[in-house]
Amino acid sequence: MFLVKKSNLFFATVTFFISCLGMAYADTKPLGINQIPPIPDVVARVNGSDISAKHIKFQFMQVLKKSKTPFTSAQKEKIVRKVIDKEVVRELMYQEGQKLNLTADPKFVETELQALKSAYKNENDFKKALLERDITENDLKKSIAVDSQAQTILKQQVKGMLEIDDNLVENYYNDNKKNFRRPTAYRASHVLIMPFSPELIKNSKIEDLRNNKKELRGKAHKKILEIQEQLKGGEDIAELAKKYSHDESTSINGGDLGFFYAEAVEKSFTDAVSKLKVGEISNVVETKFGFHLIKLVEIKPGEYAPFSEMKEAIQEYLFMEGARDRVSNYIASIRKKAEIEIFY
């Protein structure tokens, strides 16, 4: 027997479960016009405590802000119902916290508030959003505090269920071995010349860069061809990367990209790398970033990740599954005892 590390698992389990309660949008395809549906002033009542529409409207608009395309009326209605359900659970947890005399850490509340604010361009936009939704900053702080209390309560529900049998972990690995297959990995170095170099971006107006895009692309292509000639003349790609590459994160290391999987990079880049032999350098390759010259350094054939490397991850997964079930059962039990009215 062994013990799974407690520190991050409690928080991850609680955060995952609470957040999922309000995520009706995971299986939707947004279409239509983004207007909030008509919602009554009081959307629900939990043990005599009203849940105001303003909290629902604020969270609904948060969902719309994150969506790249609009929602249909049916999809919006489904989202609202899920958000209401989430608020019902949060109210239940708040009431449980009151019974236990729990208080939230002010530092945690402030950190979460700042994270919410970061979704807006500036403080004025944030305050405008609050005003439009008839919600105050103190309302948000209380909401965050409720989540903090909920985390504390739910931690207690999974406490003590941290023992997971070694045989269970190994059996899971053997039964799902195909999921632990690693694809071929490549290690490469490159020189990147961008039409919009970091220096140009820092010292130019965006409008000027856009207007001169064609000309700048031509200059970048000419420059990569000059570097290619230096490579053909015997220059080392690592030295050329240090001297010329616009990839600031790798140029200092001679353009070393480390190991990567094919699906993690752009197709044109992958296609070029997969045709190289170790030690060979590609022709000029264009991606959305600019023009590259790529040297294949090493190949790691596809393989199954060994059990020793996956053991801890499997432990955490099995813990999360068990914890989620226990938390779900706990919330179902307090819902069953509560008097809940929904008005939407």
BADOZA-783877 format. One line per 10 residues: number of its first residue (from 0); their letters; for each residue x, y, z of N, C-alpha, C, O. Coordinates in steps of 0.1 Angstrom, whole numbers, plus 5000, padded with zeros to 4 digits. Example, Ala and Ser with C-alpha at 12.3 -4.5 7.8 and 13.67 -1.06 7.14 Angstrom:
BEGIN
0) AS) 5132/4943/5078/5123/4955/5078/5132/4967/5078/5142/4967/5085 | 5128/4978/5071/5137/4989/5071/5129/5000/5079/5134/5011/5080
//
This chain:
BEGIN
0) MFLVKKSNLF) 5008/4988/5000/5000/5000/5000/5009/5013/5000/5020/5012/5005 | 5003/5024/4994/5011/5036/4995/5001/5048/4996/4989/5046/4994 | 5006/5059/4999/4998/5071/5001/5000/5081/4989/5012/5084/4986 | 4989/5085/4983/4990/5096/4972/4993/5109/4979/4988/5112/4990 | 5001/5117/4973/5004/5130/4979/4991/5138/4980/4983/5139/4971 | 4990/5145/4992/4977/5151/4995/4976/5166/4989/4966/5170/4984 | 4987/5173/4989/4987/5187/4987/4979/5192/4976/4969/5200/4977 | 4982/5188/4963/4975/5194/4952/4963/5186/4948/4954/5191/4941 | 4962/5174/4953/4950/5166/4948/4937/5171/4954/4927/5171/4947 | 4937/5175/4967/4925/5180/4973/4920/5192/4965/4908/5192/4961
10) FATVTFFISC) 4929/5201/4963/4925/5214/4956/4920/5211/4942/4910/5216/4937 | 4928/5202/4935/4924/5199/4921/4910/5192/4920/4902/5195/4911 | 4908/5183/4929/4895/5176/4929/4884/5185/4931/4874/5185/4924 | 4885/5194/4942/4874/5203/4945/4872/5213/4934/4860/5215/4930 | 4882/5219/4929/4881/5229/4918/4875/5223/4906/4866/5229/4900 | 4879/5211/4902/4874/5204/4891/4859/5202/4892/4851/5204/4883 | 4855/5197/4904/4841/5193/4905/4832/5205/4905/4822/5205/4899 | 4836/5215/4913/4828/5227/4914/4827/5234/4900/4816/5238/4896 | 4838/5235/4893/4837/5242/4880/4829/5234/4870/4822/5240/4862 | 4829/5221/4871/4821/5213/4861/4806/5215/4863/4799/5213/4853
20) LGMAYADTKP) 4802/5219/4875/4788/5221/4877/4782/5232/4868/4770/5231/4865 | 4790/5241/4865/4785/5252/4857/4788/5252/4842/4786/5262/4835 | 4794/5241/4837/4799/5241/4824/4790/5233/4814/4792/5222/4810 | 4779/5240/4811/4770/5235/4801/4774/5236/4787/4769/5230/4778 | 4784/5245/4786/4789/5248/4772/4799/5239/4766/4802/5241/4754 | 4803/5229/4773/4813/5220/4768/4808/5212/4756/4816/5208/4747 | 4795/5209/4756/4790/5201/4745/4781/5209/4735/4773/5203/4728 | 4783/5222/4735/4774/5230/4726/4782/5236/4715/4794/5237/4715 | 4775/5239/4704/4781/5246/4692/4774/5260/4691/4763/5261/4686 | 4781/5270/4696/4774/5283/4697/4770/5289/4683/4779/5290/4674
30) LGINQIPPIP) 4758/5293/4682/4752/5299/4670/4742/5309/4675/4737/5309/4686 | 4738/5319/4666/4727/5328/4670/4733/5341/4675/4745/5344/4673 | 4724/5349/4682/4728/5362/4687/4731/5362/4702/4722/5356/4710 | 4741/5367/4707/4745/5367/4721/4737/5378/4729/4743/5388/4732 | 4725/5374/4733/4718/5383/4742/4713/5374/4753/4708/5363/4751 | 4714/5380/4765/4710/5372/4777/4695/5369/4777/4687/5379/4775 | 4691/5357/4780/4676/5354/4780/4669/5361/4792/4676/5364/4802 | 4656/5363/4791/4649/5369/4802/4650/5360/4815/4647/5348/4814 | 4655/5366/4826/4656/5358/4838/4649/5366/4850/4651/5378/4851 | 4641/5359/4858/4634/5365/4869/4644/5371/4879/4656/5366/4880
40) DVVARVNGSD) 4640/5381/4887/4649/5387/4897/4655/5377/4907/4666/5378/4911 | 4646/5367/4911/4650/5357/4919/4649/5344/4912/4638/5340/4908 | 4660/5337/4909/4660/5325/4901/4658/5312/4909/4653/5302/4903 | 4661/5313/4922/4660/5301/4930/4659/5305/4944/4663/5316/4948 | 4655/5295/4953/4655/5297/4967/4659/5284/4974/4654/5274/4971 | 4669/5285/4982/4675/5274/4989/4674/5275/5004/4680/5284/5010 | 4665/5267/5010/4663/5267/5024/4659/5282/5029/4663/5286/5039 | 4651/5288/5020/4646/5302/5023/4655/5313/5019/4651/5324/5020 | 4667/5310/5014/4676/5321/5009/4675/5322/4994/4676/5313/4987 | 4673/5335/4990/4671/5337/4976/4684/5338/4968/4694/5342/4974
50) ISAKHIKFQF) 4684/5333/4956/4695/5334/4947/4692/5345/4936/4682/5343/4929 | 4699/5356/4936/4696/5367/4928/4700/5364/4913/4709/5357/4910 | 4692/5370/4904/4695/5369/4890/4708/5376/4886/4715/5372/4876 | 4713/5386/4894/4725/5393/4890/4737/5384/4890/4746/5386/4881 | 4738/5374/4899/4749/5365/4899/4749/5356/4886/4759/5353/4880 | 4737/5352/4883/4735/5344/4871/4739/5351/4858/4746/5346/4850 | 4734/5364/4857/4737/5372/4845/4752/5374/4844/4757/5373/4833 | 4759/5377/4855/4773/5379/4855/4780/5367/4850/4789/5368/4841 | 4777/5355/4855/4784/5343/4851/4781/5340/4837/4789/5335/4829 | 4768/5342/4833/4764/5339/4819/4773/5348/4809/4777/5343/4799
60) MQVLKKSKTP) 4774/5360/4813/4782/5369/4804/4797/5365/4804/4804/5368/4794 | 4802/5360/4815/4815/5355/4815/4817/5343/4805/4827/5343/4798 | 4807/5335/4804/4807/5324/4794/4807/5330/4780/4815/5325/4771 | 4799/5340/4777/4798/5346/4764/4811/5352/4760/4815/5352/4749 | 4818/5358/4770/4831/5365/4767/4841/5355/4762/4850/5358/4754 | 4840/5343/4767/4850/5333/4764/4847/5326/4751/4856/5319/4745 | 4835/5327/4746/4831/5321/4734/4835/5329/4722/4833/5341/4721 | 4840/5322/4711/4844/5329/4699/4832/5331/4690/4833/5340/4681 | 4821/5324/4691/4810/5325/4683/4797/5326/4691/4797/5321/4703 | 4786/5331/4686/4774/5333/4694/4767/5319/4697/4770/5309/4691
70) FTSAQKEKIV) 4757/5320/4707/4749/5308/4710/4735/5309/4705/4730/5320/4703 | 4729/5298/4703/4715/5298/4699/4707/5300/4712/4712/5299/4723 | 4694/5303/4711/4685/5305/4722/4685/5292/4731/4685/5293/4743 | 4684/5280/4725/4683/5268/4732/4696/5266/4740/4696/5261/4751 | 4707/5269/4734/4720/5267/4741/4721/5277/4752/4727/5273/4763 | 4717/5289/4750/4718/5299/4761/4709/5295/4773/4713/5297/4784 | 4697/5290/4770/4688/5285/4780/4695/5274/4788/4694/5274/4801 | 4701/5265/4781/4708/5254/4788/4719/5259/4797/4721/5254/4808 | 4727/5268/4792/4738/5274/4800/4732/5281/4813/4738/5279/4824 | 4721/5289/4811/4716/5295/4823/4711/5285/4833/4714/5287/4845
80) RKVIDKEVVR) 4705/5274/4829/4700/5264/4838/4712/5258/4846/4711/5255/4858 | 4723/5255/4839/4735/5250/4845/4741/5259/4855/4746/5255/4865 | 4741/5272/4851/4747/5282/4860/4739/5283/4872/4744/5285/4883 | 4726/5283/4871/4717/5283/4882/4719/5271/4891/4720/5272/4904 | 4721/5260/4885/4723/5248/4893/4736/5249/4901/4737/5245/4912 | 4746/5255/4894/4759/5257/4901/4757/5266/4913/4763/5264/4924 | 4749/5277/4911/4747/5286/4922/4739/5280/4934/4741/5283/4945 | 4730/5271/4930/4723/5263/4941/4732/5255/4949/4732/5255/4962 | 4742/5248/4943/4752/5241/4950/4760/5250/4958/4764/5246/4970 | 4764/5261/4953/4773/5270/4960/4766/5276/4973/4772/5277/4983
90) ELMYQEGQKL) 4753/5278/4971/4745/5283/4983/4744/5272/4993/4745/5275/5005 | 4742/5260/4989/4742/5249/4998/4755/5248/5006/4755/5246/5018 | 4766/5249/4999/4779/5249/5005/4782/5260/5014/4788/5259/5025 | 4776/5272/5010/4778/5284/5019/4770/5282/5032/4775/5285/5043 | 4758/5276/5031/4751/5273/5043/4757/5263/5052/4757/5264/5064 | 4764/5253/5046/4771/5244/5054/4783/5250/5060/4787/5247/5072 | 4790/5259/5053/4801/5267/5059/4797/5275/5071/4804/5276/5080 | 4785/5281/5070/4780/5289/5081/4778/5281/5093/4781/5285/5104 | 4773/5269/5091/4771/5260/5103/4784/5256/5109/4785/5254/5122 | 4795/5255/5101/4808/5251/5106/4816/5263/5110/4828/5262/5114
100) NLTADPKFVE) 4811/5276/5109/4818/5288/5113/4831/5290/5105/4841/5294/5110 | 4830/5286/5092/4842/5287/5083/4844/5301/5078/4834/5308/5076 | 4857/5306/5076/4860/5319/5070/4870/5317/5059/4878/5308/5060 | 4869/5325/5049/4879/5324/5038/4891/5332/5040/4891/5342/5047 | 4902/5328/5035/4915/5335/5036/4914/5347/5027/4912/5346/5015 | 4916/5359/5033/4915/5372/5025/4925/5372/5013/4922/5378/5003 | 4937/5367/5015/4947/5367/5004/4942/5359/4993/4944/5362/4981 | 4935/5347/4995/4930/5339/4985/4919/5346/4977/4919/5346/4965 | 4910/5353/4985/4899/5361/4979/4905/5371/4969/4900/5373/4958 | 4915/5379/4974/4921/5389/4966/4927/5384/4953/4926/5390/4943
110) TELQALKSAY) 4934/5373/4955/4941/5367/4943/4931/5363/4932/4933/5365/4920 | 4920/5357/4937/4910/5352/4927/4903/5364/4921/4899/5364/4909 | 4901/5375/4929/4894/5387/4923/4903/5393/4912/4898/5397/4902 | 4916/5394/4915/4925/5399/4904/4925/5391/4892/4926/5396/4881 | 4924/5377/4893/4923/5368/4882/4911/5371/4874/4911/5371/4861 | 4899/5374/4880/4887/5378/4873/4889/5391/4866/4885/5393/4854 | 4895/5401/4872/4898/5414/4866/4907/5413/4853/4905/5420/4844 | 4916/5403/4853/4925/5402/4842/4918/5398/4829/4924/5400/4819 | 4906/5394/4830/4898/5391/4818/4894/5403/4810/4890/5402/4799 | 4895/5415/4817/4891/5427/4811/4903/5436/4807/4914/5434/4813
120) KNENDFKKAL) 4901/5445/4798/4912/5453/4793/4918/5462/4804/4930/5464/4805 | 4909/5468/4812/4913/5477/4822/4903/5477/4833/4893/5471/4832 | 4906/5485/4844/4897/5486/4856/4884/5492/4852/4873/5487/4857 | 4884/5501/4843/4871/5508/4839/4862/5498/4832/4850/5498/4834 | 4867/5489/4823/4859/5479/4816/4853/5469/4826/4842/5465/4825 | 4861/5466/4836/4857/5457/4847/4845/5463/4855/4835/5456/4857 | 4847/5475/4859/4836/5482/4866/4824/5484/4858/4812/5483/4863 | 4826/5486/4845/4814/5488/4836/4806/5475/4835/4794/5474/4835 | 4814/5463/4835/4807/5450/4834/4800/5447/4847/4789/5442/4846 | 4805/5451/4858/4798/5450/4871/4785/5458/4871/4775/5453/4875
130) LERDITENDL) 4786/5470/4867/4775/5479/4866/4764/5474/4857/4752/5474/4861 | 4768/5469/4846/4758/5464/4836/4750/5452/4842/4739/5449/4839 | 4757/5444/4850/4752/5432/4856/4746/5434/4870/4741/5425/4877 | 4746/5447/4874/4740/5451/4887/4747/5443/4898/4740/5438/4907 | 4760/5442/4898/4768/5434/4908/4779/5443/4913/4785/5450/4905 | 4783/5441/4925/4794/5449/4931/4807/5441/4933/4806/5428/4932 | 4818/5447/4935/4830/5440/4938/4829/5432/4951/4835/5421/4952 | 4821/5437/4960/4819/5430/4973/4811/5417/4970/4813/5407/4977 | 4802/5418/4961/4794/5406/4957/4803/5395/4952/4802/5383/4955 | 4813/5399/4943/4822/5390/4938/4831/5384/4949/4834/5372/4949
140) KKSIAVDSQA) 4836/5392/4958/4844/5388/4969/4837/5377/4977/4842/5367/4982 | 4824/5380/4980/4816/5370/4988/4815/5357/4980/4816/5346/4986 | 4813/5358/4967/4812/5346/4958/4825/5338/4959/4824/5326/4960 | 4836/5345/4958/4849/5338/4959/4851/5331/4973/4856/5320/4974 | 4847/5339/4983/4848/5333/4997/4839/5321/4998/4843/5311/5005 | 4828/5321/4992/4819/5309/4992/4826/5297/4986/4826/5286/4991 | 4833/5299/4975/4840/5288/4968/4851/5283/4977/4854/5271/4978 | 4858/5292/4984/4868/5288/4993/4863/5279/5004/4869/5269/5008 | 4851/5283/5010/4845/5275/5020/4841/5262/5015/4843/5252/5022 | 4836/5262/5003/4832/5249/4997/4844/5240/4995/4843/5228/4998
150) QTILKQQVKG) 4855/5245/4991/4867/5237/4990/4871/5231/5003/4875/5219/5004 | 4870/5239/5014/4874/5234/5027/4864/5222/5031/4869/5212/5036 | 4852/5224/5029/4842/5214/5032/4844/5201/5024/4844/5190/5030 | 4846/5203/5011/4848/5191/5003/4861/5184/5005/4862/5172/5003 | 4871/5191/5009/4883/5184/5013/4881/5174/5024/4887/5163/5024 | 4872/5178/5033/4869/5169/5044/4862/5156/5039/4863/5145/5045 | 4855/5157/5028/4848/5146/5023/4857/5135/5016/4854/5123/5016 | 4869/5140/5011/4878/5131/5005/4889/5127/5014/4898/5118/5011 | 4890/5134/5025/4901/5131/5035/4899/5116/5040/4888/5112/5043 | 4910/5109/5040/4910/5095/5045/4908/5085/5034/4909/5073/5037
160) MLEIDDNLVE) 4906/5090/5022/4904/5080/5011/4917/5080/5002/4916/5078/4990 | 4928/5082/5008/4941/5084/5000/4948/5071/4998/4958/5072/4990 | 4944/5060/5003/4951/5048/5001/4947/5041/4988/4935/5038/4987 | 4956/5038/4979/4953/5032/4967/4963/5020/4965/4975/5022/4966 | 4957/5008/4964/4965/4996/4963/4975/4996/4951/4970/4999/4940 | 4987/4992/4953/4997/4991/4942/4992/4982/4931/4994/4985/4919 | 4985/4971/4934/4980/4962/4924/4970/4969/4915/4969/4966/4903 | 4962/4977/4921/4951/4984/4914/4958/4993/4903/4953/4994/4892 | 4968/5000/4907/4975/5009/4898/4982/5001/4887/4981/5005/4875 | 4988/4990/4890/4995/4982/4880/4985/4976/4870/4987/4975/4858
170) NYYNDNKKNF) 4974/4971/4876/4963/4966/4867/4958/4976/4857/4955/4973/4846 | 4956/4988/4862/4951/4999/4854/4961/5001/4842/4957/5003/4831 | 4974/5002/4845/4984/5004/4835/4983/4993/4825/4983/4996/4813 | 4982/4980/4829/4982/4969/4820/4969/4969/4811/4970/4965/4799 | 4958/4972/4817/4945/4972/4810/4944/4983/4800/4936/4982/4791 | 4952/4994/4802/4950/5006/4794/4964/5009/4787/4966/5021/4784 | 4972/4999/4785/4985/5002/4780/4986/5009/4767/4995/5017/4764 | 4976/5007/4758/4976/5014/4745/4976/5029/4747/4980/5037/4738 | 4970/5034/4759/4969/5048/4761/4983/5054/4765/4984/5066/4766 | 4992/5046/4768/5005/5050/4773/5016/5049/4762/5028/5049/4765
180) RRPTAYRASH) 5012/5048/4750/5021/5047/4738/5026/5061/4735/5018/5070/4732 | 5039/5063/4734/5045/5075/4730/5048/5075/4715/5054/5065/4711 | 5044/5085/4708/5048/5085/4694/5063/5088/4692/5070/5091/4701 | 5067/5088/4679/5081/5091/4676/5084/5106/4680/5075/5115/4678 | 5095/5108/4686/5099/5121/4691/5111/5126/4683/5120/5118/4680 | 5111/5138/4679/5123/5144/4672/5129/5155/4680/5123/5163/4687 | 5143/5156/4678/5150/5167/4684/5156/5174/4672/5163/5168/4664 | 5154/5187/4672/5160/5195/4661/5165/5209/4665/5161/5213/4676 | 5173/5215/4657/5177/5228/4658/5173/5236/4646/5171/5231/4635 | 5170/5249/4648/5166/5257/4636/5170/5271/4637/5174/5276/4648
190) VLIMPFSPEL) 5170/5278/4626/5172/5292/4625/5158/5297/4619/5153/5292/4610 | 5153/5307/4626/5140/5313/4622/5142/5328/4618/5147/5335/4626 | 5137/5331/4607/5137/5345/4603/5122/5349/4600/5115/5343/4592 | 5117/5359/4608/5103/5363/4608/5101/5375/4600/5110/5384/4600 | 5090/5376/4592/5087/5389/4586/5086/5401/4596/5091/5412/4594 | 5080/5398/4607/5078/5407/4618/5088/5403/4629/5084/5396/4638 | 5100/5407/4628/5110/5404/4638/5106/5410/4652/5099/5420/4652 | 5111/5404/4663/5109/5410/4676/5113/5425/4677/5106/5433/4683 | 5124/5428/4670/5128/5442/4671/5119/5451/4663/5115/5462/4668 | 5114/5447/4652/5104/5454/4644/5091/5457/4652/5085/5467/4652
200) IKNSKIEDLR) 5086/5446/4658/5074/5447/4666/5075/5457/4678/5066/5464/4681 | 5087/5457/4684/5089/5467/4695/5090/5481/4690/5086/5490/4697 | 5095/5483/4678/5098/5497/4674/5089/5502/4662/5091/5513/4657 | 5079/5495/4659/5070/5499/4648/5055/5499/4652/5051/5492/4662 | 5047/5506/4645/5033/5506/4647/5027/5494/4640/5032/5490/4629 | 5017/5488/4646/5011/5476/4640/5005/5479/4626/5006/5470/4617 | 5000/5491/4624/4994/5494/4611/5005/5494/4600/5003/5490/4589 | 5017/5499/4604/5028/5500/4594/5033/5486/4591/5036/5483/4579 | 5033/5477/4601/5037/5463/4598/5027/5456/4589/5031/5449/4579 | 5014/5458/4591/5004/5452/4583/5005/5457/4569/5004/5450/4559
210) NNKKELRGKA) 5007/5470/4567/5007/5476/4554/5019/5472/4546/5019/5471/4533 | 5030/5468/4553/5043/5464/4546/5045/5449/4547/5056/5445/4545 | 5035/5442/4550/5036/5427/4552/5043/5420/4540/5052/5412/4542 | 5038/5423/4528/5044/5417/4516/5059/5420/4515/5067/5411/4512 | 5062/5432/4516/5076/5436/4515/5085/5430/4526/5096/5425/4523 | 5080/5430/4538/5087/5424/4549/5089/5409/4548/5099/5403/4551 | 5079/5402/4542/5080/5388/4539/5091/5385/4529/5099/5376/4530 | 5092/5394/4519/5102/5392/4509/5116/5394/4514/5125/5387/4511 | 5118/5404/4524/5130/5406/4530/5134/5394/4539/5146/5390/4539 | 5124/5388/4546/5127/5377/4555/5131/5365/4546/5140/5357/4550
220) HKKILEIQEQ) 5125/5363/4535/5128/5352/4526/5142/5353/4520/5150/5344/4519 | 5145/5366/4517/5159/5368/4511/5169/5365/4522/5180/5360/4519 | 5166/5369/4534/5176/5367/4545/5178/5352/4548/5190/5348/4551 | 5168/5344/4548/5169/5330/4551/5177/5323/4540/5185/5314/4543 | 5176/5328/4528/5184/5322/4517/5198/5326/4518/5207/5318/4515 | 5201/5338/4523/5215/5341/4526/5221/5332/4537/5233/5328/4536 | 5214/5330/4547/5218/5321/4558/5220/5307/4553/5229/5300/4557 | 5211/5302/4544/5212/5289/4538/5226/5288/4530/5232/5277/4530 | 5230/5298/4523/5242/5298/4516/5254/5297/4526/5264/5290/4523 | 5253/5303/4537/5264/5302/4547/5264/5288/4552/5275/5283/4555
230) LKGGEDIAEL) 5253/5281/4554/5253/5267/4558/5260/5258/4548/5267/5250/4551 | 5256/5261/4535/5262/5253/4525/5278/5256/4524/5285/5247/4519 | 5282/5267/4529/5296/5270/4529/5303/5265/4541/5315/5267/4542 | 5296/5257/4549/5303/5251/4560/5300/5257/4574/5306/5252/4584 | 5293/5268/4575/5290/5274/4587/5281/5265/4596/5274/5257/4591 | 5283/5266/4609/5275/5258/4619/5262/5264/4622/5261/5276/4624 | 5251/5256/4621/5238/5261/4623/5236/5267/4637/5228/5276/4638 | 5242/5261/4647/5241/5266/4660/5246/5281/4661/5240/5289/4668 | 5258/5283/4655/5263/5297/4655/5255/5306/4647/5253/5318/4651 | 5249/5302/4636/5241/5310/4628/5228/5314/4635/5222/5325/4634
240) AKKYSHDEST) 5222/5304/4643/5210/5306/4651/5213/5317/4662/5205/5326/4664 | 5225/5316/4668/5228/5326/4678/5229/5340/4672/5226/5349/4679 | 5234/5340/4660/5237/5353/4654/5224/5359/4647/5222/5371/4648 | 5216/5351/4641/5205/5356/4633/5191/5352/4637/5182/5360/4634 | 5189/5341/4644/5175/5336/4646/5166/5346/4654/5171/5352/4664 | 5154/5347/4650/5144/5355/4657/5137/5348/4668/5129/5353/4675 | 5140/5335/4669/5134/5327/4680/5142/5329/4692/5151/5323/4695 | 5137/5339/4700/5145/5344/4712/5146/5333/4722/5156/5333/4730 | 5137/5324/4723/5137/5314/4733/5147/5303/4730/5151/5296/4740 | 5151/5301/4718/5161/5290/4714/5174/5296/4709/5184/5288/4709
250) SINGGDLGFF) 5175/5308/4704/5187/5313/4697/5199/5312/4706/5210/5309/4702 | 5197/5315/4719/5208/5315/4729/5214/5301/4730/5226/5300/4734 | 5206/5291/4727/5211/5277/4728/5214/5271/4714/5214/5259/4712 | 5217/5280/4705/5220/5275/4692/5208/5270/4684/5210/5261/4675 | 5196/5274/4687/5184/5270/4680/5179/5257/4684/5170/5252/4678 | 5184/5251/4695/5179/5238/4700/5165/5238/4704/5162/5245/4714 | 5156/5230/4698/5142/5230/4701/5139/5219/4711/5128/5218/4716 | 5149/5210/4714/5146/5199/4723/5138/5189/4716/5136/5189/4704 | 5133/5179/4723/5124/5169/4717/5110/5174/4716/5105/5181/4725 | 5103/5170/4705/5089/5173/4703/5082/5162/4695/5089/5155/4688
260) YAEAVEKSFT) 5069/5161/4696/5061/5152/4689/5056/5159/4676/5054/5171/4676 | 5054/5151/4666/5049/5157/4653/5037/5165/4654/5036/5176/4648 | 5027/5161/4662/5014/5168/4663/5015/5181/4671/5006/5189/4671 | 5027/5183/4677/5029/5195/4685/5033/5207/4677/5034/5218/4682 | 5037/5205/4665/5042/5216/4656/5034/5217/4643/5027/5208/4640 | 5036/5227/4636/5029/5230/4624/5033/5219/4613/5044/5213/4613 | 5023/5215/4605/5024/5204/4596/5036/5206/4586/5043/5196/4584 | 5038/5218/4581/5049/5220/4572/5063/5217/4579/5072/5212/4572 | 5064/5221/4591/5076/5218/4599/5078/5203/4601/5089/5198/4599 | 5067/5196/4605/5068/5182/4607/5071/5175/4594/5080/5166/4595
270) DAVSKLKVGE) 5065/5179/4583/5068/5172/4571/5082/5173/4567/5088/5164/4562 | 5088/5185/4569/5102/5187/4566/5111/5178/4575/5121/5172/4570 | 5109/5178/4588/5117/5171/4598/5116/5156/4595/5126/5149/4595 | 5104/5151/4592/5103/5136/4590/5110/5131/4578/5112/5119/4577 | 5113/5140/4569/5121/5135/4557/5136/5136/4558/5143/5131/4550 | 5140/5142/4569/5155/5143/4572/5161/5131/4578/5154/5123/4586 | 5174/5128/4576/5181/5119/4583/5189/5127/4594/5191/5139/4593 | 5192/5120/4605/5199/5127/4616/5212/5133/4610/5220/5127/4603 | 5213/5146/4613/5225/5154/4609/5222/5162/4596/5230/5171/4593 | 5211/5159/4589/5208/5167/4577/5201/5180/4580/5195/5181/4591
280) ISNVVETKFG) 5202/5189/4571/5195/5202/4572/5185/5204/4561/5188/5201/4549 | 5173/5209/4564/5162/5210/4555/5165/5222/4545/5174/5230/4547 | 5157/5222/4534/5156/5234/4526/5148/5244/4534/5144/5241/4546 | 5145/5256/4529/5138/5266/4536/5123/5261/4537/5117/5256/4528 | 5118/5262/4550/5105/5258/4553/5097/5270/4559/5102/5277/4567 | 5085/5272/4553/5077/5283/4558/5066/5279/4567/5059/5269/4564 | 5064/5285/4578/5053/5283/4588/5046/5297/4590/5051/5307/4585 | 5037/5297/4599/5030/5309/4602/5039/5319/4610/5036/5331/4611 | 5050/5313/4615/5060/5322/4622/5070/5329/4613/5075/5339/4616 | 5073/5322/4602/5083/5328/4593/5090/5317/4585/5084/5306/4582
290) FHLIKLVEIK) 5103/5319/4582/5110/5310/4574/5121/5303/4583/5128/5309/4591 | 5122/5289/4581/5131/5281/4590/5141/5274/4581/5138/5270/4570 | 5152/5271/4587/5162/5261/4583/5163/5252/4595/5166/5256/4606 | 5161/5239/4592/5160/5229/4603/5170/5218/4602/5172/5212/4591 | 5177/5215/4613/5186/5204/4614/5181/5193/4623/5178/5196/4635 | 5180/5181/4618/5175/5170/4627/5187/5165/4635/5197/5161/4629 | 5185/5165/4648/5196/5161/4657/5195/5147/4662/5205/5140/4663 | 5183/5143/4665/5181/5130/4671/5166/5125/4669/5157/5133/4668 | 5164/5112/4669/5151/5106/4668/5149/5096/4679/5158/5088/4682 | 5138/5097/4686/5134/5087/4696/5122/5079/4690/5112/5085/4689
300) PGEYAPFSEM) 5124/5066/4687/5113/5058/4682/5101/5058/4692/5103/5059/4704 | 5089/5056/4686/5077/5054/4695/5079/5042/4704/5085/5032/4701 | 5074/5044/4716/5075/5034/4727/5064/5035/4737/5057/5045/4738 | 5062/5024/4745/5053/5025/4756/5060/5032/4768/5071/5028/4771 | 5054/5041/4774/5059/5047/4786/5060/5037/4797/5050/5030/4799 | 5072/5035/4803/5073/5025/4813/5064/5027/4826/5061/5039/4829 | 5060/5017/4832/5051/5018/4844/5057/5027/4854/5050/5035/4861 | 5070/5026/4856/5077/5034/4867/5074/5049/4865/5074/5057/4874 | 5074/5053/4852/5072/5068/4849/5057/5072/4850/5054/5083/4852 | 5048/5062/4848/5034/5065/4848/5027/5063/4861/5015/5067/4863
310) KEAIQEYLFM) 5033/5056/4870/5027/5052/4882/5021/5063/4890/5009/5062/4894 | 5028/5074/4892/5023/5085/4900/5011/5092/4893/5001/5095/4900 | 5011/5093/4880/5000/5099/4873/4988/5090/4874/4977/5095/4875 | 4990/5077/4873/4978/5068/4875/4972/5069/4889/4960/5068/4890 | 4981/5070/4899/4977/5071/4912/4967/5083/4914/4956/5083/4919 | 4972/5094/4908/4964/5107/4909/4951/5105/4902/4940/5110/4906 | 4951/5099/4890/4939/5097/4882/4929/5089/4890/4917/5093/4891 | 4933/5078/4896/4924/5069/4903/4919/5076/4916/4908/5074/4919 | 4928/5084/4922/4923/5092/4933/4912/5101/4929/4902/5103/4936 | 4915/5109/4918/4905/5119/4914/4892/5112/4910/4881/5118/4914
320) EGARDRVSNY) 4892/5101/4904/4879/5094/4901/4872/5091/4914/4860/5093/4915 | 4879/5085/4924/4872/5081/4936/4867/5094/4944/4856/5094/4949 | 4875/5104/4944/4872/5116/4951/4860/5123/4944/4851/5128/4951 | 4859/5123/4931/4848/5129/4924/4835/5122/4928/4825/5129/4930 | 4835/5109/4928/4823/5101/4932/4819/5105/4946/4807/5106/4949 | 4829/5106/4955/4825/5108/4969/4819/5122/4971/4809/5124/4978 | 4826/5132/4964/4821/5146/4965/4807/5147/4959/4798/5153/4964 | 4805/5140/4947/4792/5140/4941/4781/5134/4950/4770/5139/4951 | 4784/5123/4957/4775/5117/4966/4772/5126/4978/4760/5127/4982 | 4782/5133/4983/4780/5142/4994/4771/5154/4990/4761/5157/4997
330) IASIRKKAEI) 4773/5160/4978/4764/5171/4974/4750/5166/4972/4741/5173/4975 | 4749/5154/4966/4735/5148/4964/4728/5147/4977/4716/5149/4978 | 4736/5143/4988/4729/5141/5001/4724/5153/5007/4714/5154/5013 | 4732/5164/5006/4728/5177/5012/4717/5183/5003/4708/5191/5009 | 4716/5181/4990/4705/5185/4982/4692/5179/4986/4682/5185/4986 | 4694/5166/4989/4682/5158/4992/4675/5163/5005/4663/5163/5006 | 4683/5168/5014/4678/5173/5027/4673/5188/5026/4665/5192/5034 | 4677/5195/5015/4674/5209/5014/4661/5211/5008/4655/5203/5000 | 4655/5223/5010/4643/5227/5004/4647/5237/4992/4651/5248/4995 | 4646/5232/4980/4651/5240/4969/4639/5243/4959/4632/5234/4955
340) EIFY) 4638/5256/4955/4628/5260/4945/4635/5267/4934/4644/5275/4936 | 4632/5263/4922/4638/5269/4910/4627/5277/4902/4616/5272/4900 | 4630/5290/4899/4620/5298/4893/4622/5302/4878/4616/5311/4873 | 4632/5295/4872/4635/5297/4858/4631/5285/4850/4633/5285/4838
//
